């Protein structure tokens, strides 16, 4: 292998190894739990099952935070996360998580309507903070896109509404059937727009392709694009329309499962499989000895698409 090729091999983007399945679990479980709190704020009634569903949301959020806590090299220093509220979205995530847990606990223990409202509000703040955590990672092209915020927020809300629709199969008084169906349809359409784009809104995947990205990142997303579209959006939307026509709760629950599963799968892929580093680029490739330098190159990268 020539010296020039050896240099280029070391420059190519690599799959990041700092965040593993435990970090993905935080975005999956924390996103579902906080999305459930937010979905209850938007769609839920005042039924008896609301206390148990709130408890489920808090358990999911706690599971996600515990997973990422286990990933820390020195877990006993976890409290240091609260020290950088002015600059760190991780700090803001921890703060709003604490507030969501406090309000959720009051809601579960005392069934106070205002506590449910506050828990949903802080749940939305939590999932927004998680989206901004990803965007702040400038060295990972799949995470730093402007459209990642809308993609994560709509994904978490759709997951939360999906889980709420599933729990409503057991506690029908949680929310009116038609409200759940229309709410989940709306959130799935918003997630599809955030993923594919429409008119002036570029969408996450089109923007990633247009701006340029590591070839490994695009290969991963190309591999899941159709499955995510059909199983995460088309199939549940068809089920929801049938549910609305026939009034069958089990179709709503099945659509909720698909919406939830597709979102969790996307976030796992985003964190663990598509998160390639930036890599390096050379304006001119080096030459051995007194030879002439070659043209510039950015190994392992799919170039920006103009237009």
C-alpha positions in Angstrom: 0.0 0.0 0.0 1.3 3.4 -0.9 1.9 6.1 1.7 -0.8 8.2 0.1 -3.4 5.5 0.4 -2.4 4.7 3.9 -3.0 8.3 4.9 -6.4 8.3 3.2 -7.4 5.1 5.0 -6.8 6.8 8.4 -8.9 9.8 7.3 -12.1 8.0 6.6 -15.2 8.4 8.8 -15.6 5.7 11.5 -18.6 4.5 13.5 -18.4 6.3 16.8 -17.9 4.1 19.8 -18.5 6.4 22.7 -22.3 5.9 22.8 -23.4 2.3 22.7 -26.7 0.5 23.3 -27.0 2.0 26.8 -27.0 5.5 25.3 -29.6 4.3 22.7 -31.7 3.0 25.5 -31.8 6.4 27.0 -33.2 7.9 23.8 -35.5 5.0 23.3 -36.9 4.6 26.8 -36.6 8.2 27.8 -38.2 9.3 24.6 -41.1 6.9 24.9 -41.7 7.8 28.5 -41.5 11.6 28.0 -43.5 11.3 24.8 -46.2 9.4 26.8 -46.4 12.2 29.4 -46.6 14.8 26.6 -49.2 12.7 24.7 -51.3 12.5 27.8 -51.2 16.2 28.1 -52.4 16.6 24.5 -54.9 13.7 24.2 -55.8 12.1 27.5 -58.9 12.5 29.6 -59.3 12.2 33.3 -59.9 8.5 33.6 -58.8 6.3 36.5 -56.1 4.6 34.5 -54.2 7.9 34.1 -52.3 7.4 37.4 -51.0 4.0 36.2 -50.0 5.3 32.8 -48.2 8.2 34.4 -46.3 5.7 36.5 -45.4 3.7 33.4 -44.0 6.8 31.8 -41.9 7.6 34.8 -40.6 4.1 34.9 -39.6 4.2 31.2 -37.8 7.5 31.7 -36.0 6.2 34.8 -35.0 3.1 32.8 -33.4 5.2 30.1 -31.6 7.4 32.5 -30.3 4.4 34.5 -29.0 2.9 31.2 -27.0 6.0 30.4 -25.8 6.3 34.0 -24.4 2.8 33.8 -22.5 3.9 30.7 -20.6 6.6 32.6 -17.0 5.6 33.4 -17.4 7.1 36.9 -21.1 6.8 37.9 -20.6 8.4 41.3 -19.8 11.7 39.5 -23.2 11.7 37.8 -24.3 14.7 39.9 -21.8 16.8 38.1 -24.2 16.9 35.2 -26.2 19.6 37.0 -23.4 22.1 37.0 -23.6 23.4 33.4 -27.2 24.5 32.8 -26.1 27.6 30.8 -24.3 25.6 28.2 -25.2 21.9 28.3 -28.3 20.3 27.0 -27.4 17.2 29.1 -27.7 19.4 32.2 -31.0 20.7 31.0 -32.2 17.2 30.3 -31.3 16.2 33.9 -33.1 19.2 35.4 -36.3 18.8 33.5 -36.2 15.1 34.2 -36.1 15.8 37.9 -39.1 18.2 37.6 -41.0 15.6 35.5 -40.4 13.0 38.2 -41.4 15.3 41.0 -44.7 16.4 39.2 -45.4 12.8 38.1 -44.9 11.5 41.6 -47.4 14.1 43.0 -49.9 13.1 40.2 -49.6 9.4 41.0 -49.8 9.8 44.7 -52.5 12.5 45.0 -54.2 12.4 41.5 -53.9 16.2 41.3 -54.9 17.4 37.8 -52.4 20.3 37.8 -49.6 17.8 38.4 -50.5 15.8 35.3 -50.4 19.0 33.3 -47.0 19.9 34.6 -45.6 16.4 34.2 -46.7 16.5 30.5 -45.1 19.9 30.1 -41.8 18.8 31.6 -42.0 15.6 29.6 -42.1 17.6 26.4 -39.1 19.7 27.6 -37.2 16.4 28.3 -37.7 15.0 24.8 -36.8 18.4 23.3 -33.6 18.4 25.4 -32.7 15.0 24.1 -33.1 16.2 20.5 -30.8 19.1 21.2 -28.2 16.8 22.8 -27.9 15.0 19.5 -27.8 18.2 17.5 -25.0 19.5 19.7 -22.7 16.7 18.6 -21.1 18.5 15.7 -18.6 15.7 14.9 -21.4 13.3 13.9 -23.0 14.4 10.6 -26.1 12.2 11.2 -26.8 14.1 14.5 -25.9 17.6 13.8 -28.5 18.3 11.1 -30.9 21.1 11.8 -33.8 18.7 11.0 -32.8 16.2 13.6 -34.7 18.2 16.3 -38.0 17.9 14.5 -37.3 14.3 13.7 -36.7 13.3 17.3 -39.5 15.4 18.7 -42.1 14.0 16.3 -40.8 10.5 16.8 -41.0 10.7 20.6 -44.5 12.2 20.4 -45.7 9.6 17.9 -44.2 6.9 20.2 -45.9 8.4 23.2 -49.3 8.6 21.4 -48.8 5.0 20.2 -48.2 3.7 23.7 -51.1 5.8 25.0 -53.3 4.1 22.3 -52.1 0.7 23.5 -52.8 1.4 27.1 -56.2 2.8 26.2 -57.1 -0.7 25.1 -57.1 -1.6 28.8 -58.2 1.7 30.2 -60.8 3.0 27.7 -61.6 6.0 29.8 -58.1 7.5 29.3 -59.1 9.4 26.2 -62.0 9.4 23.7 -61.4 6.8 20.9 -61.7 9.3 18.1 -59.3 11.7 19.8 -56.6 9.0 20.1 -57.1 7.9 16.4 -56.9 11.4 15.0 -54.1 12.4 17.3 -52.0 9.5 16.3 -52.7 10.0 12.6 -51.6 13.6 13.0 -48.4 12.8 14.8 -47.5 10.0 12.3 -48.0 12.5 9.4 -45.7 15.0 11.2 -43.1 12.3 11.7 -43.3 11.4 8.1 -42.9 15.0 7.0 -39.9 15.4 9.4 -38.3 12.3 7.8 -39.1 12.8 4.1 -39.8 16.5 3.8 -42.5 18.4 2.0 -42.5 21.5 -0.2 -40.1 24.0 1.5 -39.3 21.7 4.5 -36.3 19.6 3.5 -36.9 16.7 5.8 -34.2 14.9 7.8 -33.1 12.3 5.2 -33.2 14.6 2.1 -31.2 17.3 4.0 -28.6 14.7 5.0 -28.2 13.6 1.4 -28.1 17.1 0.0 -25.6 18.4 2.6 -23.3 15.4 2.2 -22.6 12.7 4.7 -20.4 9.7 5.4 -21.2 7.0 2.9 -21.7 4.5 5.8 -24.4 6.8 7.3 -26.3 7.0 4.0 -25.9 3.3 3.4 -27.6 2.5 6.7 -30.5 4.9 6.2 -31.0 3.8 2.6 -31.3 0.2 4.0 -34.1 1.1 6.4 -35.9 3.9 4.4 -38.6 1.8 2.8 -39.2 -0.4 5.9 -39.5 2.7 8.1 -41.9 4.3 5.6 -44.2 1.3 5.2 -44.1 -0.3 8.7 -43.7 2.9 10.6 -46.2 5.1 8.7 -48.3 3.6 5.9 -49.3 0.4 7.7 -50.3 2.2 11.0 -52.1 4.9 9.1 -54.2 2.3 7.2 -55.0 0.6 10.5 -56.0 3.9 12.0 -58.4 4.7 9.2 -59.9 1.2 9.5 -60.2 1.7 13.2 -61.9 5.0 12.8 -64.4 3.5 10.3 -65.2 0.3 12.2 -64.6 1.6 15.8 -62.3 -1.3 16.7 -60.0 -0.6 19.6 -57.7 -3.5 18.7 -56.8 -1.9 15.4 -55.9 1.3 17.2 -53.7 -0.7 19.7 -51.9 -2.5 16.8 -51.3 0.8 15.0 -49.8 2.2 18.3 -47.5 -0.8 18.5 -46.2 -0.2 15.0 -45.8 3.5 15.6 -43.9 2.8 18.8 -41.7 0.0 17.4 -40.7 2.0 14.3 -39.6 5.0 16.3 -37.6 2.9 18.7 -35.9 1.1 15.8 -35.1 4.4 14.1 -33.4 5.8 17.3 -31.4 2.6 17.7 -30.1 2.9 14.2 -29.4 6.6 14.5 -27.3 6.1 17.7 -25.6 2.7 17.1 -25.4 2.2 13.3 -25.5 5.5 11.4 -23.4 7.6 13.7 -20.2 7.9 11.7 -17.7 10.5 12.5 -16.9 13.5 10.3 -13.6 12.1 9.1 -10.9 14.3 7.5 -10.5 16.0 4.1 -7.4 17.1 2.3 -7.4 20.1 -0.1 -4.5 18.3 -1.9 -3.5 14.6 -1.4 0.1 14.2 -0.3 2.8 12.8 -2.7 5.8 10.7 -1.9 9.2 12.4 -2.1 9.4 15.2 -4.7 6.3 14.1 -6.6 3.4 16.4 -7.4 0.5 16.5 -4.9 -2.8 15.1 -6.2 -6.3 16.4 -6.2 -8.2 16.9 -2.9 -10.2 14.1 -1.4 -12.6 13.2 1.5 -12.5 9.5 1.8 -15.6 7.6 2.8 -17.8 10.6 2.2 -20.7 11.1 -0.2 -20.4 14.6 -1.6 -22.9 17.4 -1.2 -25.7 17.4 -3.8 -26.3 20.9 -5.2 -29.8 22.0 -6.2 
